[in-house]
């Protein structure tokens, strides 16, 4: 095909080579999804101790660096949620579309993974209840602290997702 003979007739109208703009809307992360991830984590965490003990020997120990890292992630997600809320909702700054989508995806991912982590660490703690193992008390304490950090990550993710919302009037711009 040459430059002088276009494929379609010139003039106004939609470009058939260009896809249409999407008009759908994203819904917030549902409580059912968060509950599902938490339940899967709970069952998985509860199964880790017996599986490790039957196949590989001693069950893993939850260390302090794990707890600190999860708390650090929760603080970072919480800060990003606060900064996004301040920019979008308070100062009415319009985010670039790719930045808004990135923050929305980060918020949703953190909400779901935070629920999974919280359930997993809580399940692991529950699996040690009633046992008189040497490090059972330490494992329960650190697992519960990690589960609390997982809940904080989940809440921070939900807040970040909420901070990315725009008013109906802004969506029409």
One Martini backbone bead per residue (centre of mass of N, CA, C, O) as a GRO file, in nm:
protein
  173
    1UNK     BB    1   0.098   0.035   0.021
    2UNK     BB    2   0.051   0.365  -0.020
    3UNK     BB    3   0.036   0.695   0.070
    4UNK     BB    4  -0.196   0.781  -0.142
    5UNK     BB    5  -0.361   0.514  -0.033
    6UNK     BB    6  -0.586   0.486   0.179
    7UNK     BB    7  -0.781   0.266   0.361
    8UNK     BB    8  -0.953   0.514   0.429
    9UNK     BB    9  -1.157   0.758   0.461
   10UNK     BB   10  -1.147   1.071   0.498
   11UNK     BB   11  -1.229   1.207   0.811
   12UNK     BB   12  -1.456   1.199   1.026
   13UNK     BB   13  -1.422   0.970   1.290
   14UNK     BB   14  -1.359   0.669   1.373
   15UNK     BB   15  -1.087   0.475   1.446
   16UNK     BB   16  -1.040   0.140   1.365
   17UNK     BB   17  -0.739   0.108   1.498
   18UNK     BB   18  -0.869   0.228   1.752
   19UNK     BB   19  -0.953   0.184   2.052
   20UNK     BB   20  -1.177   0.212   2.278
   21UNK     BB   21  -1.273   0.360   2.549
   22UNK     BB   22  -1.310   0.286   2.857
   23UNK     BB   23  -1.624   0.272   3.078
   24UNK     BB   24  -1.558   0.145   3.329
   25UNK     BB   25  -1.570   0.028   3.671
   26UNK     BB   26  -1.436   0.020   3.982
   27UNK     BB   27  -1.440  -0.177   4.255
   28UNK     BB   28  -1.414  -0.241   4.554
   29UNK     BB   29  -1.298  -0.435   4.774
   30UNK     BB   30  -1.428  -0.709   4.893
   31UNK     BB   31  -1.507  -0.874   5.179
   32UNK     BB   32  -1.498  -1.157   5.051
   33UNK     BB   33  -1.206  -1.148   4.949
   34UNK     BB   34  -1.073  -1.096   5.220
   35UNK     BB   35  -1.189  -1.343   5.364
   36UNK     BB   36  -1.076  -1.556   5.172
   37UNK     BB   37  -0.776  -1.491   5.217
   38UNK     BB   38  -0.781  -1.535   5.525
   39UNK     BB   39  -0.871  -1.833   5.521
   40UNK     BB   40  -0.640  -1.944   5.351
   41UNK     BB   41  -0.422  -1.850   5.551
   42UNK     BB   42  -0.523  -2.001   5.800
   43UNK     BB   43  -0.498  -2.287   5.688
   44UNK     BB   44  -0.202  -2.270   5.595
   45UNK     BB   45  -0.081  -2.196   5.875
   46UNK     BB   46  -0.191  -2.450   6.026
   47UNK     BB   47  -0.033  -2.663   5.825
   48UNK     BB   48   0.272  -2.610   5.858
   49UNK     BB   49   0.358  -2.759   6.114
   50UNK     BB   50   0.278  -3.057   6.042
   51UNK     BB   51   0.434  -3.069   5.774
   52UNK     BB   52   0.716  -3.009   5.875
   53UNK     BB   53   0.732  -3.233   6.095
   54UNK     BB   54   0.681  -3.477   5.887
   55UNK     BB   55   0.909  -3.393   5.655
   56UNK     BB   56   1.158  -3.182   5.792
   57UNK     BB   57   1.090  -3.130   6.098
   58UNK     BB   58   1.120  -2.851   6.223
   59UNK     BB   59   0.960  -2.579   6.271
   60UNK     BB   60   0.933  -2.268   6.204
   61UNK     BB   61   1.061  -1.954   6.288
   62UNK     BB   62   0.960  -1.653   6.405
   63UNK     BB   63   1.109  -1.358   6.342
   64UNK     BB   64   1.184  -1.032   6.402
   65UNK     BB   65   1.236  -0.936   6.107
   66UNK     BB   66   0.954  -1.007   6.008
   67UNK     BB   67   0.797  -0.814   6.185
   68UNK     BB   68   0.942  -0.552   6.103
   69UNK     BB   69   0.882  -0.567   5.801
   70UNK     BB   70   0.572  -0.560   5.823
   71UNK     BB   71   0.559  -0.289   5.968
   72UNK     BB   72   0.700  -0.127   5.747
   73UNK     BB   73   0.493  -0.183   5.526
   74UNK     BB   74   0.254  -0.059   5.677
   75UNK     BB   75   0.375   0.227   5.693
   76UNK     BB   76   0.405   0.279   5.391
   77UNK     BB   77   0.110   0.235   5.309
   78UNK     BB   78  -0.005   0.446   5.502
   79UNK     BB   79   0.147   0.688   5.382
   80UNK     BB   80   0.040   0.668   5.093
   81UNK     BB   81  -0.255   0.701   5.174
   82UNK     BB   82  -0.227   0.977   5.307
   83UNK     BB   83  -0.100   1.131   5.065
   84UNK     BB   84  -0.328   1.072   4.866
   85UNK     BB   85  -0.558   1.194   5.025
   86UNK     BB   86  -0.438   1.478   5.044
   87UNK     BB   87  -0.421   1.530   4.738
   88UNK     BB   88  -0.712   1.442   4.632
   89UNK     BB   89  -0.918   1.537   4.870
   90UNK     BB   90  -0.798   1.808   4.989
   91UNK     BB   91  -0.626   1.955   4.738
   92UNK     BB   92  -0.736   1.861   4.452
   93UNK     BB   93  -0.538   1.674   4.308
   94UNK     BB   94  -0.456   1.552   3.996
   95UNK     BB   95  -0.381   1.255   3.889
   96UNK     BB   96  -0.222   1.067   3.703
   97UNK     BB   97  -0.339   0.789   3.563
   98UNK     BB   98  -0.095   0.596   3.619
   99UNK     BB   99  -0.073   0.666   3.923
  100UNK     BB  100  -0.357   0.587   4.008
  101UNK     BB  101  -0.341   0.292   3.920
  102UNK     BB  102  -0.096   0.212   4.087
  103UNK     BB  103  -0.229   0.276   4.364
  104UNK     BB  104  -0.472   0.094   4.333
  105UNK     BB  105  -0.317  -0.172   4.299
  106UNK     BB  106  -0.159  -0.153   4.560
  107UNK     BB  107  -0.404  -0.149   4.749
  108UNK     BB  108  -0.529  -0.419   4.664
  109UNK     BB  109  -0.284  -0.599   4.715
  110UNK     BB  110  -0.248  -0.527   5.016
  111UNK     BB  111  -0.522  -0.621   5.113
  112UNK     BB  112  -0.493  -0.921   5.027
  113UNK     BB  113  -0.211  -0.990   5.146
  114UNK     BB  114  -0.271  -0.901   5.435
  115UNK     BB  115  -0.492  -1.114   5.481
  116UNK     BB  116  -0.313  -1.359   5.425
  117UNK     BB  117  -0.101  -1.302   5.645
  118UNK     BB  118  -0.285  -1.287   5.889
  119UNK     BB  119  -0.398  -1.572   5.860
  120UNK     BB  120  -0.130  -1.728   5.858
  121UNK     BB  121  -0.015  -1.636   6.134
  122UNK     BB  122  -0.263  -1.717   6.299
  123UNK     BB  123  -0.259  -2.018   6.223
  124UNK     BB  124   0.021  -2.071   6.339
  125UNK     BB  125  -0.048  -1.995   6.630
  126UNK     BB  126  -0.280  -2.201   6.670
  127UNK     BB  127  -0.097  -2.460   6.624
  128UNK     BB  128   0.051  -2.400   6.924
  129UNK     BB  129  -0.174  -2.449   7.095
  130UNK     BB  130  -0.115  -2.666   7.374
  131UNK     BB  131   0.188  -2.677   7.346
  132UNK     BB  132   0.519  -2.795   7.489
  133UNK     BB  133   0.719  -2.644   7.340
  134UNK     BB  134   1.001  -2.465   7.346
  135UNK     BB  135   0.896  -2.221   7.115
  136UNK     BB  136   0.585  -2.161   7.134
  137UNK     BB  137   0.561  -1.877   7.263
  138UNK     BB  138   0.728  -1.725   7.050
  139UNK     BB  139   0.560  -1.806   6.804
  140UNK     BB  140   0.296  -1.682   6.898
  141UNK     BB  141   0.384  -1.391   6.938
  142UNK     BB  142   0.508  -1.336   6.653
  143UNK     BB  143   0.256  -1.420   6.495
  144UNK     BB  144   0.063  -1.208   6.614
  145UNK     BB  145   0.228  -0.961   6.525
  146UNK     BB  146   0.219  -1.033   6.223
  147UNK     BB  147  -0.089  -1.032   6.199
  148UNK     BB  148  -0.121  -0.734   6.276
  149UNK     BB  149   0.045  -0.632   6.036
  150UNK     BB  150  -0.143  -0.753   5.821
  151UNK     BB  151  -0.385  -0.582   5.900
  152UNK     BB  152  -0.244  -0.310   5.845
  153UNK     BB  153  -0.198  -0.362   5.545
  154UNK     BB  154  -0.494  -0.397   5.471
  155UNK     BB  155  -0.593  -0.120   5.568
  156UNK     BB  156  -0.397   0.049   5.399
  157UNK     BB  157  -0.502  -0.057   5.126
  158UNK     BB  158  -0.795   0.041   5.160
  159UNK     BB  159  -0.721   0.341   5.196
  160UNK     BB  160  -0.580   0.373   4.925
  161UNK     BB  161  -0.818   0.296   4.751
  162UNK     BB  162  -1.001   0.527   4.862
  163UNK     BB  163  -0.809   0.770   4.783
  164UNK     BB  164  -0.858   0.716   4.459
  165UNK     BB  165  -1.112   0.846   4.459
  166UNK     BB  166  -1.361   1.002   4.263
  167UNK     BB  167  -1.570   1.214   4.171
  168UNK     BB  168  -1.820   1.230   3.949
  169UNK     BB  169  -1.736   1.506   3.832
  170UNK     BB  170  -1.433   1.422   3.769
  171UNK     BB  171  -1.493   1.184   3.565
  172UNK     BB  172  -1.606   1.386   3.327
  173UNK     BB  173  -1.329   1.544   3.240
   0.00000   0.00000   0.00000
